[in-house]
Amino acid sequence: MHVALTGATGFLGLRLLRRLLDTHEWVTVLAHAGSGDALHRITRALELTGAPSAFLARLPERLRVVETDLALPRLGLSAGAFRELADSLGAIWHSAGSIHLEGALPELRRINVEGTRHVLELAAAGRAEPVVRHVSTAFVAGARRTGVAYEDELDDGAGFENAYEQSKYEAELLVHAWSREHGRPALVLRPSILVTDVPPHPELPSHPLQVVERILRDARRATVAAPPTAPGPPSGAPDGPARGGAPGSPGAGARPRVRTVGHPHGRLNLLPVEHAADVMVRLSELPSSPGVDTYHVVHDRDVPVPTVVALLERLVPLSIDLVDAKPEDPSALETMIDFYPGLTAYLTHRRRFDDTRVRTLLGPAALCAPVGLDRLWSGLAPRSGALPRPPDTPPAPAPAPCA
């Protein structure tokens, strides 16, 4: 079966490509037209993430790059090229999309919804009836912040934390409608927040949490007069900043205090991206039902919100206080951070994503080592960065690999 993949230069897509090449001799990469030499970027990124030289040397003969524009009908291809591409495929993995939490709905629809529509048109046109593997997000569950989100649920009754969630929800609706119209199976994969312990590098796809870091850093720079200092240890670590001072003011060590709504017992689901890619490919190899099979690709253990707060404080010189309600006297910094819809709302989440079916089907292969502050910091810190430790504390062991 010949497979095509969108989003191969992205954070998840790069790992999906590596995993797909374990089981397929060739892969067609549907790269964004005009974005540069996709083969070179993929090769360099795979090199930086540890791919062996023999594997890298064969990439030019194992990858077929087709430049496309997912926002356009026929992916921006001529009618003949579109038909030839469609007829050559046995499976289409759609991983491309925008994850901008602060994005406007029209732009996110253009990329996430219309892009999905045009990928489904490609699948419908193929004589071999290629199967569809659609990467969604567990956060189509929307603004329901407690309880359990199940895989067979897809509704907008609770609304959404941001336009990104809504766009992914609408894209899933398209997949279901396409499956009903054509009587074809489809696989929908809903990952949670994906992370890695591979340090950042200019030639690697951006870590999803770098978006949050950038928003916080830009807000701080725009509203705090004192020049930002280099990132320091998280609050509570040795030599860490003392809390206090007026909200939004630089305070000790130029660390302004920010009050944001959050729950001290909240939790978020964070999953290593390498493990997510492996689980997705394993699920795709299972027999499919006649309709849409949907799976939560999530960690079996959530990360406490205080751990996420400690990470943000490590990344950006801020002192974050979780409060029950929005302050009546917000500082300029607090107002600007609150301007980005859905950014801090996740700090209130206490819901759980049910993945019983995945764990039943895959067994131990569905389980993964815990994601703690050390592992999170490793994937976001400069390559020379190290998380400060209390004196006389032995170094933490390397995270155990996922099963």
C-alpha positions in Angstrom: 0.0 0.0 0.0 1.4 3.4 -1.0 0.8 6.1 1.5 0.7 9.9 1.4 1.3 12.2 4.4 0.4 15.9 4.8 2.3 17.9 7.5 5.5 15.8 7.3 7.6 18.8 8.3 5.5 19.5 11.4 6.0 18.5 15.0 3.9 15.3 14.8 4.1 14.8 11.1 7.9 14.4 11.2 7.6 11.5 13.7 4.7 10.0 11.8 6.9 10.0 8.7 9.8 8.3 10.5 7.4 5.6 11.9 5.6 5.1 8.5 9.0 4.5 6.9 9.5 1.6 9.2 6.6 -0.3 7.5 6.5 1.3 4.0 9.3 1.4 1.4 8.0 4.7 -0.1 6.0 7.6 1.2 4.5 10.5 -0.8 5.0 13.8 1.1 2.3 16.4 0.3 4.4 19.5 1.0 3.2 23.0 1.0 4.1 24.7 -2.3 6.7 27.4 -2.0 7.8 26.4 1.5 11.3 25.5 0.5 13.1 22.2 -0.1 10.9 19.8 1.9 13.3 16.9 1.4 16.2 18.8 2.8 14.2 20.1 5.8 12.9 16.6 6.6 16.3 15.0 6.3 17.9 17.6 8.5 15.1 17.4 11.1 15.3 13.6 11.2 19.1 13.8 11.6 18.7 16.2 14.6 16.2 13.7 16.2 18.6 10.8 16.0 17.9 9.0 12.7 20.9 6.8 11.6 23.0 7.9 8.7 22.1 4.8 6.6 18.4 5.7 7.0 19.0 9.3 6.0 21.0 8.4 3.0 18.1 6.5 1.4 15.5 9.2 2.0 15.8 10.7 -1.6 14.8 7.4 -3.1 12.1 6.6 -0.5 10.3 10.0 -0.4 8.3 11.4 -3.3 7.6 15.1 -2.6 4.5 16.7 -4.3 4.0 20.4 -3.8 0.4 21.2 -2.9 -1.7 23.9 -1.4 -4.3 22.3 0.9 -6.4 25.5 1.0 -7.1 25.2 -2.7 -9.4 22.8 -4.6 -7.5 19.8 -6.1 -4.7 20.9 -3.7 -3.7 23.5 -6.2 -2.8 20.8 -8.8 -3.9 20.5 -12.4 -6.8 18.1 -13.0 -4.5 15.5 -14.5 -1.9 15.7 -11.7 -4.6 15.5 -9.1 -6.1 12.4 -10.7 -2.7 10.8 -11.1 -1.9 11.4 -7.5 -5.2 10.2 -6.2 -5.0 6.9 -8.3 -1.5 6.2 -6.9 -2.5 6.1 -3.2 -3.7 3.4 -0.9 -3.8 5.5 2.2 -3.8 9.2 3.1 -2.6 10.5 6.4 -3.7 14.1 7.1 -1.5 15.6 9.8 -1.1 19.1 8.4 -2.9 22.0 10.2 -2.5 25.1 12.3 -2.3 24.8 16.1 -2.3 28.6 16.8 -4.4 28.9 20.0 -4.7 32.7 19.4 -5.6 32.3 15.7 -8.8 33.8 14.3 -11.5 31.4 13.3 -11.6 32.4 9.5 -7.9 31.7 9.1 -8.1 28.5 11.1 -11.0 27.3 9.1 -9.1 28.0 5.9 -6.3 25.7 7.0 -7.9 23.1 9.3 -11.4 22.8 7.8 -10.9 23.5 4.1 -7.6 21.7 4.1 -9.4 18.6 5.4 -12.2 19.0 2.8 -9.6 19.0 0.0 -7.8 16.0 1.4 -11.1 14.1 1.5 -11.7 15.1 -2.1 -8.4 13.5 -3.0 -9.4 10.3 -1.2 -12.8 10.3 -3.0 -11.1 10.6 -6.4 -8.7 7.7 -6.0 -9.6 4.5 -8.0 -8.1 2.4 -5.3 -10.3 4.1 -2.7 -7.5 5.1 -0.3 -8.2 4.9 3.4 -8.2 8.1 5.4 -6.2 8.6 8.6 -7.2 12.0 10.0 -5.3 13.6 12.9 -7.6 15.6 15.0 -7.2 16.6 18.7 -8.6 15.4 22.0 -9.6 19.0 22.6 -12.6 18.8 20.3 -14.2 18.0 23.6 -14.3 21.8 23.9 -14.9 23.9 27.1 -16.3 21.1 29.2 -13.7 21.2 32.0 -14.6 18.3 34.2 -15.8 14.8 33.9 -14.8 12.2 31.2 -14.6 12.8 27.4 -15.3 9.7 25.4 -14.2 8.8 21.9 -17.7 8.4 20.5 -18.6 12.0 21.6 -18.6 14.8 19.1 -20.8 17.8 19.9 -20.4 21.5 20.5 -22.8 21.7 23.5 -20.2 23.1 25.9 -18.7 25.5 23.4 -15.0 25.8 22.8 -12.0 27.4 24.6 -10.7 28.9 21.4 -11.1 28.9 17.6 -8.5 26.2 17.2 -10.7 23.7 19.0 -13.8 24.7 17.0 -11.9 24.4 13.7 -10.8 20.8 14.5 -14.3 19.9 15.6 -15.6 21.2 12.3 -13.0 19.2 10.4 -14.1 16.0 12.2 -17.6 16.7 11.1 -16.4 16.7 7.5 -14.7 13.3 8.0 -18.0 11.8 9.3 -20.0 13.3 6.5 -17.5 12.1 3.9 -17.6 8.5 5.3 -21.4 8.5 5.2 -21.6 9.9 1.7 -19.1 7.5 0.2 -19.7 4.5 2.4 -16.0 4.4 3.2 -14.1 3.8 6.5 -12.0 6.5 8.1 -9.7 6.6 11.1 -9.8 9.7 13.4 -6.9 10.0 15.9 -7.2 12.5 18.7 -3.9 13.2 20.4 -3.6 15.3 23.6 -0.9 18.0 24.1 2.2 16.6 22.4 5.6 17.2 23.9 9.2 15.9 23.5 12.5 15.8 25.4 14.5 16.7 22.3 16.0 20.2 22.9 14.8 22.9 20.6 16.7 23.7 17.4 16.1 26.3 14.7 15.8 23.5 12.1 13.3 21.5 14.1 9.5 22.0 14.1 8.4 24.2 17.0 7.3 22.5 20.2 3.6 23.2 20.7 4.3 24.7 24.2 6.6 27.2 22.6 3.5 29.0 21.3 2.4 29.5 24.9 5.9 30.7 25.9 5.9 33.2 23.0 2.5 34.6 24.0 3.6 35.0 27.6 6.9 36.5 26.7 5.4 39.0 24.2 2.8 40.0 26.8 5.4 40.6 29.4 7.7 42.5 27.0 4.8 44.8 26.0 3.5 45.7 29.4 6.5 45.6 31.8 8.9 48.5 31.7 11.8 46.6 33.3 13.9 44.7 30.7 13.2 40.9 30.9 15.9 38.9 32.7 17.1 35.5 31.6 14.8 32.7 32.6 15.4 31.6 36.1 14.5 28.6 38.2 10.8 27.8 38.8 9.1 29.2 41.8 9.9 27.2 44.9 13.3 26.0 43.5 16.5 27.0 45.4 17.3 30.7 44.8 14.0 31.0 43.0 12.1 34.3 43.2 10.0 35.1 46.2 6.4 35.7 45.4 4.8 39.0 46.2 4.7 42.6 44.9 1.9 44.3 43.1 0.3 42.3 40.2 2.1 43.1 37.0 4.9 45.0 38.6 8.5 43.8 38.1 9.0 42.9 41.8 12.1 41.1 42.9 14.3 40.0 40.1 12.0 41.6 37.5 9.5 38.8 37.9 6.0 40.4 37.7 3.3 38.6 39.5 0.4 37.4 37.4 -3.0 36.2 38.7 -4.7 33.8 36.4 -7.7 31.6 36.9 -6.7 28.0 37.5 -7.5 25.0 39.7 -4.8 23.9 42.1 -5.9 20.3 41.5 -6.3 20.7 37.8 -4.6 18.4 35.3 -3.6 18.3 31.7 -2.8 15.4 29.4 0.6 15.6 27.9 2.0 12.9 25.7 5.5 12.4 24.1 5.1 12.9 20.4 7.3 9.9 19.5 4.9 7.7 21.5 1.9 9.3 19.9 3.2 8.6 16.4 3.9 4.9 17.3 0.4 4.4 18.7 -1.3 6.0 15.7 0.5 3.8 13.2 -0.3 0.7 15.3 -4.0 1.7 15.4 -4.0 2.2 11.6 -2.8 -1.4 11.2 -5.9 -2.8 12.9 -9.0 -4.0 11.0 -11.4 -1.0 10.5 -15.1 -0.8 10.9 -17.3 0.3 8.0 -17.6 3.8 9.4 -15.4 6.2 11.4 -13.2 4.7 14.1 -12.1 7.4 16.6 -9.4 6.9 19.2 -8.0 9.1 22.0 -4.2 9.0 21.7 -3.4 10.2 25.3 -1.3 9.5 28.3 -2.7 7.2 31.0 -1.5 9.7 33.6 -2.2 13.4 33.6 0.2 16.2 34.5 -0.8 18.4 37.5 -1.5 22.0 36.7 1.1 23.2 39.3 3.7 21.3 37.3 2.7 23.2 34.1 2.8 26.5 36.0 6.3 25.7 37.3 7.3 25.0 33.7 5.9 28.4 32.5 7.7 30.2 35.3 10.9 28.5 34.3 10.4 29.6 30.6 9.3 33.2 31.2 10.3 35.4 34.1 6.8 35.6 35.7 5.4 34.6 39.1 2.0 32.9 38.4 -0.7 32.7 41.1 -3.7 30.5 40.5 -6.9 32.3 41.6 -10.6 31.3 41.6 -11.9 34.2 39.5 -10.6 36.9 37.3 -9.2 39.8 39.2 -11.4 42.9 39.5 -8.3 45.1 39.2 -6.2 43.4 36.5 -2.8 44.8 35.7 -1.9 45.6 32.1 0.0 42.3 31.9 -2.9 40.3 33.2 -5.3 42.0 30.8 -3.0 41.2 27.8 -2.5 37.6 28.7 -6.3 37.2 29.2 -6.8 38.7 25.7 -5.6 35.4 24.1 -8.7 33.1 24.1 -8.2 29.7 25.6 -4.6 30.2 26.6 -5.0 30.1 30.4 -8.4 28.4 30.4 -6.6 25.0 30.3 -5.3 25.6 33.8 -8.8 25.0 35.1 -9.3 21.6 33.4 -9.9 18.6 35.5 -11.4 16.3 32.9 -10.1 13.0 31.7 -9.9 11.6 28.2 -11.1 8.0 28.1 -8.8 5.7 26.1 -10.0 2.3 27.3 -10.4 1.0 23.7 -6.8 1.9 22.8 -5.3 0.3 25.9 -7.5 -2.8 25.3 -6.4 -3.1 21.7 -2.7 -2.3 22.1 -2.1 -3.5 25.7 1.3 -2.4 27.1 2.2 -0.7 23.8 -0.4 2.0 24.7 1.4 2.9 28.0 4.1 5.5 28.5 6.5 6.7 31.1 5.3 9.6 33.3 5.8 13.2 31.9 7.4 15.3 34.7 8.9 18.7 34.9 12.4 17.5 34.0 11.2 15.9 30.8 9.1 18.9 29.8 12.0 21.3 30.5 14.4 19.1 28.4 12.2 19.7 25.3 12.0 23.5 25.7 15.3 24.6 27.3 18.3 25.7 25.3 20.6 22.8 24.7 22.8 23.9 27.6 19.9 24.4 29.9 19.6 22.4 33.1 16.8 22.4 35.7 18.2 23.6 39.0 18.1 21.0 41.8 18.2 21.2 45.6 21.7 20.6 47.0 22.8 17.1 47.6 20.0 15.7 45.3 21.3 13.1 42.9 20.4 13.7 39.2 17.1 12.2 38.2 17.4 9.1 36.0 16.6 9.5 32.4 12.9 9.0 31.6 12.0 5.5 30.9 11.1 4.9 27.3 7.5 4.4 26.4 6.4 0.8 25.9 
